[in-house]
Structure formats: structure tokens, C-alpha cells
């Protein structure tokens, strides 16, 4: 009887171990926070096990964690069968086939002597066939890659390809089936952004402890990132070890005025800006800037926004209404495809706060004649000194003003639009220079 009990206990122990293995997170708190990441790791691993899946796409906006997901999948694949090798290649934005062939060859340990794409593809294909079951990770892909021209034949010897990109279109062009794509999104679970911030602010995976006063300010700072892991991580690193409440207040004020430190500019805005720079058409870039500056954290009705684009000559208003809305929705689709616009349902669009901040940063740093002011930055002196006949754009954010006198606001022939967002629930208006007034 005791033997039966022992056998039952051992059986239950194995069941518990199996359940724990299945339910335990695949990531550590020092790596990331958020249930979605563990779910996505499991999904990619399951896709890798499917013999009918050859290309897996991971897409989403810059800084959302695509490369991290691919890295964690790589770690999991390396530590258990059935795959023998994992080869990681970061793809140049303007790659050439021959260049990519040499990069992959270097990773798998072979040398391509010929500078001929066709010969390179044959040699690379032969080398990969000898590697048998392998995973090739192509990171940061910006345009379509003809895998067969490179020498990657996914249906031979169990080779799988994982690609990370900001562009869903790239996944589609490379024959990723809809259910073989992972759409990475900012953290949206309860307190997940705050938990990540505390982990990054702390040391060696131990979350930081803050006083109630500082925590209140820190939560406002974190909320500006709207769950974008890159923004949260960089800002947390810049605040490590700071326990003076005045410095925290100063950082929040600077963040609100877009006067962030060099680290935030270099590591957040310039990363996000790559999506903007990838918009080949200048008109599309201008549409993005207008939409981002106008959105002000709120969802915007698509039809209303399209008509504003028409008013500002960013869409040709001489077409019939159906064509105008076709043009407008095509613009929105392109911006969404580049992770520069989002939508929660069919009739409206919105932008993430850091994307709006990035748009303001672009305007402030551009050589275009623009004036971008925040809060108390706008003074009569600033208007007098900076307002000029050749202004193209004026963007005033949360500036508590009622009017700009006509005497210091000359008519600007090149002005495309003027936009003001005021505090205390005031509405925004777009008006011609010389008749500038905020309406309550």
C-alpha cells in the first residue's frame, strides 16, 4: 500500500513540475516586464515547430521590443532541440543582395570568394543545406528581401527565417501568413509600464523604491511614454540614483517642454525618427507632422482630419469627395504601416505621445521656418523676435494666451497652418496670421 502511495506522490510531483514548466515565465524581470512578451515567445516557438511555417514576421513601432523578442527566442532555440544552429544578421537599411550574402556567410562560418550574386546564392545555399535545421534571424528589415536571390531556400532542410521590421508590408511581401506574424505593441497591462520603470531604475533586477512624493512625479513621467519600452528604459536610466525631488520636478518640466537630455534625443527620438525618414514622399512627411501636431493625445475623427488636410493643401481639394477620402485614407494607411499612426477603430486615428513629441522635435530641429513653443515658452518677446514673414508653421502647445496682436503677427504667405492647444479645456482653432485668436 505504501508503494502505491509513493507511486501516486511521485506521479503528482511530475505533474506539478510539468505544469510549472509550462506556466513559468520564459523571461526574467531584469529582461522585461509584461505578459505579452512571454505569450509572443511561446507563439514564435510554436510556429518554429510547425513544418508548414517557413517565415515568421515580428513587426511594430520603433522601440517596442521586436529585437528583444527575437533575442529571447534565439536564447530558447539555442538551449533545446530540434534546431541545430541560429544565425543572427542585422540588415542594413539600404542593403544590397551581395552585401547581405556576405554578412550571412560570415555568420555561418563560410567565405564567399566570388563577387557575383548568382554564384554567391548557390554557394550560400549549399552551405546552409549542410547546416540542416537552422533558424536565420534577419533583424531590422526595412524593405523586401528576395530570399531565393540571397540563397536562402526555406523549404530545404528545415530552414526557418525570423524577421523583425517596423513595416507590416515587408512581412506580407515576404510571404508571411497573417497568423505567422507577431504585432508588437507598447505595454498595456495594469502597471506594466510602471513595473518596468522601477526595474530599470533599480539595480540588478531589484525594483527601485521611491518616496510617495517622488513616485507621484515619476508616474507622470512614465505616463508620457505610454508603455513604449525604449522610452521608459532610457528615461529610467537617466534618473538612476537621483533622490532629490527638485531634480525629478525639473525632469518632468523639461519633458513637457521637449527639452530632454541628449540621451533621450539620441536613443528615443532618433530611433523613432527613422520611420519618418523612411517616408520617401515629402508630402507624406508633411502630412505626418500635421496629423501628429494636431492629434494632441486624443483620437481624431478620420473624415474631419482629412478635410483639415484639404484645408491646408496637403490633399488636393479639386477632386470629387470620394477621391479626396480615398487619398486621405491611403495617407493614414501608409502612416500606420510605418508605425507613425494608430487606430483603435475604423473611424478614428491617434498618435502615441512620444511620436507626437518626436514630431515636435523634428519641427524644432528642422531648417524649415517654424516656431514651436510649449507652455510658458511663449512670451511677447519670443513672438516679436521669432515671428517673421517667411514662417511656414507655428505650433503652440498648451500656451495660455488669448490673442497675438496683429501689429507683431504679419501676414505670412508661406504659412501652411497655425495650431494652438490651450489648457483648461479651451478649444483649438486654426486661423490665418493677422487674425489670430483663441476661442473659448
C-alpha positions in Angstrom: 0.0 0.0 0.0 2.8 2.4 0.9 4.4 1.7 -2.5 1.2 2.7 -4.2 1.1 5.9 -2.2 4.7 6.6 -3.1 4.0 6.0 -6.7 1.0 8.3 -6.6 3.1 11.0 -4.9 5.8 10.8 -7.5 3.2 11.0 -10.3 1.7 14.1 -8.7 5.2 15.6 -8.3 5.9 15.1 -12.0 2.6 16.6 -12.9 3.4 19.7 -10.8 6.8 20.0 -12.4 5.3 19.8 -15.8 2.7 22.4 -15.0 5.3 24.7 -13.5 7.5 24.4 -16.6 4.5 25.2 -18.9 3.4 28.2 -16.8 6.6 29.7 -15.7 7.7 32.9 -17.5 10.3 32.5 -20.1 11.8 35.9 -19.3 13.3 37.4 -16.1 12.2 40.7 -14.6 15.6 42.1 -15.5 14.9 41.4 -19.1 11.4 42.8 -19.5 8.1 43.2 -17.9 4.8 42.2 -19.4 2.7 39.1 -20.0 2.5 39.8 -23.8 6.2 39.1 -24.2 6.0 35.6 -22.7 3.0 34.9 -24.9 4.8 36.1 -28.0 7.9 34.0 -27.2 5.7 30.9 -26.9 3.9 31.8 -30.1 7.1 32.1 -32.1 8.5 28.8 -30.6 5.3 27.1 -31.6 5.5 28.5 -35.1 9.1 27.2 -35.4 7.9 23.7 -34.6 5.3 23.8 -37.4 6.7 22.2 -40.6 4.3 24.3 -42.7 5.7 27.6 -41.4 8.8 29.0 -43.1 8.9 32.7 -42.5 7.9 34.4 -39.2 7.5 38.2 -39.1 7.8 40.4 -36.0 6.6 43.9 -36.6 5.8 47.1 -34.7 6.9 50.7 -34.0 10.5 51.5 -33.1 11.5 50.8 -29.5 8.6 48.4 -28.8 10.8 45.4 -28.2 11.0 43.5 -31.5 14.7 42.8 -31.3 14.4 41.8 -27.7 11.7 39.3 -28.6 13.9 37.9 -31.3 16.9 37.7 -28.9 14.9 35.8 -26.3 13.6 33.4 -28.9 17.2 32.9 -30.1 18.2 32.0 -26.5 15.3 29.5 -26.2 16.1 27.9 -29.5 19.8 27.5 -28.7 19.2 25.7 -25.4 16.9 23.0 -26.7 16.3 20.9 -29.9 15.2 20.5 -32.6 17.2 23.3 -34.2 21.0 22.9 -34.6 22.0 26.5 -35.3 20.7 30.0 -35.0 22.3 32.7 -37.2 21.7 36.4 -36.5 22.1 39.1 -39.1 21.3 42.8 -38.7 20.2 44.0 -42.1 21.4 47.4 -43.4 18.5 49.7 -44.4 19.9 50.1 -47.9 21.3 46.6 -48.2 22.5 45.0 -51.5 22.0 41.3 -52.2 25.7 40.7 -52.4 26.4 42.5 -49.2 23.7 40.5 -47.4 25.1 37.3 -48.8 28.5 38.0 -47.3 27.0 39.0 -43.9 25.1 35.7 -43.7 28.1 33.7 -44.9 30.3 35.3 -42.2 27.7 34.3 -39.6 27.6 30.7 -40.7 31.4 30.5 -40.9 31.9 30.3 -44.7 33.7 32.6 -47.1 32.2 33.7 -50.4 35.1 34.4 -52.8 33.0 35.4 -55.8 31.5 38.9 -56.2 28.6 37.6 -58.2 25.1 37.4 -56.8 24.2 34.2 -58.6 27.3 32.3 -57.6 27.0 33.7 -54.1 23.5 32.4 -53.8 24.4 28.9 -55.0 27.4 28.8 -52.6 25.4 30.1 -49.7 22.5 27.7 -50.4 25.0 24.7 -50.4 26.5 25.9 -47.1 23.1 26.2 -45.5 22.0 22.8 -46.7 24.9 21.3 -44.8 23.8 23.1 -41.6 20.5 21.2 -41.7 17.8 22.5 -39.3 18.7 26.1 -38.8 17.0 29.4 -37.9 18.1 32.6 -39.6 17.1 35.9 -37.8 17.1 39.0 -40.0 16.9 42.0 -37.7 15.7 45.5 -38.6 14.5 44.8 -42.1 13.2 47.9 -44.0 12.4 46.5 -47.4 11.5 43.3 -49.2 14.3 40.7 -49.4 14.2 38.1 -52.1 15.4 35.2 -50.0 16.0 32.9 -53.0 18.2 35.5 -54.7 20.2 35.7 -51.4 20.5 31.9 -51.4 18.0 31.0 -48.6 15.6 28.3 -49.6 13.3 28.0 -46.6 11.7 24.7 -47.7 15.1 22.9 -47.8 16.5 21.1 -44.7 14.1 22.7 -42.3 15.5 26.3 -42.5 13.3 28.9 -40.9 13.5 32.7 -41.2 12.5 35.2 -38.5 12.5 38.8 -39.5 11.9 41.9 -37.4 10.7 45.1 -39.1 8.6 48.2 -38.4 6.7 47.6 -41.6 3.9 45.0 -41.7 4.0 45.3 -45.5 7.5 43.8 -45.5 6.2 40.8 -43.7 3.4 40.4 -46.2 5.7 40.9 -49.2 8.0 38.1 -47.8 5.0 35.7 -47.8 4.3 35.7 -44.1 0.9 34.4 -43.5 -1.3 36.6 -41.2 -1.2 34.1 -38.4 2.6 33.8 -38.8 3.1 37.5 -37.8 3.6 39.0 -34.4 2.3 42.5 -33.9 4.4 44.0 -31.1 2.6 46.8 -29.2 3.5 49.0 -26.2 2.8 47.7 -22.7 -0.9 48.0 -21.9 -1.3 45.8 -18.9 -2.1 47.2 -15.4 1.0 49.0 -14.1 3.3 47.1 -16.5 4.9 50.3 -17.6 5.5 51.4 -14.0 6.9 48.0 -13.1 9.4 48.2 -16.0 10.4 51.7 -15.0 11.1 50.6 -11.4 13.1 47.6 -12.6 15.2 49.8 -14.9 15.6 52.4 -12.2 16.8 49.8 -9.7 19.9 47.7 -9.6 20.5 44.1 -10.9 16.8 43.4 -11.4 15.7 44.7 -8.0 12.9 47.4 -8.4 13.7 50.8 -7.0 11.8 52.2 -4.0 10.7 55.8 -4.2 9.2 58.2 -1.7 5.5 58.9 -2.2 6.3 62.5 -3.4 8.8 61.3 -6.0 6.7 58.4 -7.0 3.9 60.8 -7.9 6.2 62.7 -10.2 7.8 59.6 -11.6 4.4 58.2 -12.6 3.6 61.3 -14.6 7.0 60.9 -16.4 6.2 57.2 -17.1 2.7 58.0 -18.4 4.3 60.2 -21.1 5.9 57.1 -22.6 2.5 55.4 -23.0 4.0 51.9 -22.5 6.9 52.3 -25.0 9.7 50.2 -23.5 12.5 52.1 -25.1 11.3 55.4 -23.8 10.7 54.0 -20.3 14.1 52.3 -20.2 16.1 55.3 -21.3 14.4 57.8 -19.0 14.8 55.4 -16.1 18.5 55.1 -16.8 18.9 58.9 -16.8 17.2 59.2 -13.4 19.1 56.4 -11.7 20.4 57.3 -8.2 18.5 60.6 -8.1 16.6 61.2 -4.9 16.2 65.0 -4.9 12.6 65.8 -5.6 13.6 69.1 -7.3 15.5 67.2 -10.0 12.5 65.0 -10.6 10.3 68.0 -11.0 12.9 69.6 -13.3 13.0 66.5 -15.4 9.2 66.4 -15.7 9.1 70.1 -16.7 11.8 69.6 -19.3 10.0 66.6 -20.7 6.8 68.6 -21.0 8.8 71.3 -22.9 10.7 68.8 -25.1 14.0 69.9 -23.6 15.1 66.4 -22.8 18.7 65.4 -22.3 20.9 64.2 -25.1 20.4 60.5 -24.2 16.6 60.8 -24.8 17.1 62.6 -28.0 19.8 60.2 -29.3 18.2 56.9 -28.1 14.5 57.6 -28.4 13.7 60.4 -30.8 16.3 59.4 -33.4 15.2 55.8 -33.2 11.5 56.8 -33.8 12.6 59.3 -36.4 13.9 56.5 -38.7 10.2 55.7 -39.5 9.7 59.3 -40.5 12.8 59.4 -42.6 11.7 56.2 -44.4 8.7 58.1 -45.8 10.1 58.7 -49.2 7.5 61.3 -50.2 7.9 64.8 -48.7 4.2 65.4 -48.9 3.6 62.3 -46.7 6.2 63.6 -44.2 4.3 66.9 -44.0 1.0 65.0 -43.6 2.5 63.1 -40.7 3.8 66.2 -39.0 0.5 68.0 -39.3 -1.5 65.0 -38.1 0.9 64.4 -35.2 0.9 68.0 -34.0 -2.9 68.2 -34.3 -3.7 65.0 -32.5 -2.6 66.2 -29.0 -3.1 62.8 -27.4 -6.7 62.5 -28.5 -8.3 60.3 -31.1 -9.3 62.2 -34.1 -12.2 61.6 -36.5 -10.6 60.4 -39.8 -13.1 62.3 -42.0 -12.5 65.6 -40.1 -8.8 65.2 -40.2 -8.9 64.5 -44.0 -10.8 67.8 -44.5 -8.2 69.6 -42.4 -5.5 68.2 -44.7 -7.5 69.5 -47.7 -7.8 73.0 -46.0 -4.0 73.1 -45.6 -3.4 72.0 -49.2 -1.8 68.7 -48.1 -4.5 66.9 -50.1 -5.8 68.2 -53.5 -9.2 69.6 -52.8 -10.1 69.9 -56.5 -11.1 66.3 -56.7 -14.5 64.8 -56.1 -15.3 63.9 -52.4 -14.9 60.2 -52.9 -11.4 60.7 -54.4 -10.5 63.0 -51.5 -11.4 60.5 -48.9 -9.6 57.7 -50.9 -6.5 59.9 -50.8 -6.8 60.7 -47.1 -7.4 57.1 -46.0 -4.4 56.0 -48.2 -2.2 58.5 -46.4 -3.4 57.2 -43.0 -2.8 53.6 -44.1 0.8 54.5 -45.1 1.4 56.2 -41.8 0.0 53.3 -39.9 2.1 50.9 -41.9 5.2 52.9 -40.9 4.1 52.8 -37.2 3.6 56.6 -37.3 -0.2 56.5 -36.6 -2.5 54.2 -34.8 -6.2 53.5 -34.7 -8.5 51.8 -32.2 -11.4 51.5 -34.6 -12.2 52.3 -38.2 -13.4 55.9 -37.9 -10.6 57.5 -35.9 -6.8 57.7 -35.6 -4.4 58.8 -32.9 -0.7 59.1 -32.1 1.4 57.9 -29.2 2.7 60.7 -27.0 6.4 60.1 -27.8 5.6 60.0 -31.5 3.9 63.5 -31.1 7.0 64.6 -29.2 9.2 63.3 -31.9 7.2 65.3 -34.5 7.7 68.5 -32.4 11.4 67.7 -32.1 11.6 67.3 -35.9 10.0 70.7 -36.3 12.2 72.4 -33.8 15.4 70.9 -35.3 14.4 71.3 -38.9 15.7 74.0 -41.2 12.2 74.9 -42.1 11.0 78.3 -40.8 8.9 77.1 -37.9 8.1 78.2 -34.4 7.3 75.5 -31.9 6.5 76.7 -28.3 5.4 75.0 -25.2 3.6 76.5 -22.2 5.4 79.5 -20.7 8.0 79.5 -23.6 5.6 81.7 -25.4 6.1 85.3 -24.5 5.6 88.6 -26.3 9.4 88.9 -26.6 9.6 85.4 -28.2 6.8 86.4 -30.7 8.5 89.7 -31.5 11.9 88.0 -32.1 10.8 84.9 -33.9 7.6 85.7 -35.8 8.6 86.6 -39.4 7.1 87.0 -42.9 8.7 83.7 -44.0 7.2 81.5 -41.3 5.8 78.2 -42.6 4.4 76.8 -39.4 3.5 77.9 -35.9 2.8 75.3 -33.3 1.8 76.5 -29.8 1.3 73.8 -27.2 -0.6 74.5 -24.0 0.2 78.2 -24.3 -2.2 80.2 -22.1 -2.8 83.0 -24.5 -5.9 84.7 -26.0 -4.5 86.6 -28.9 -1.4 87.6 -30.8 -1.6 91.3 -31.7 -1.8 92.0 -35.5 1.0 94.5 -35.1 3.5 91.7 -34.4 1.8 89.0 -36.4 2.4 89.9 -40.1 0.7 88.1 -42.9 2.8 85.1 -43.8 2.4 84.0 -47.4 4.1 80.7 -46.8 2.2 79.8 -43.7 0.7 76.3 -44.1 -1.1 76.2 -40.8 -1.2 77.6 -37.3 -2.2 75.3 -34.5 -2.7 76.1 -30.8 -3.6 73.8 -28.0 -4.6 75.6 -24.8 -5.0 74.3 -21.3 -8.2 74.4 -19.2 -10.4 72.8 -21.8 -10.0 75.6 -24.4 -10.7 74.5 -27.9 -8.1 74.7 -30.6 -8.5 76.8 -33.7 -6.6 77.1 -37.0 -6.6 80.7 -38.4 -4.8 82.9 -40.8 -2.0 85.1 -39.4 -3.2 88.6 -38.8 -6.5 87.3 -37.4 -5.1 85.1 -34.7 -7.3 84.5 -31.7 -8.1 81.6 -29.4 -11.8 80.9 -28.9 -13.1 79.6 -25.6 
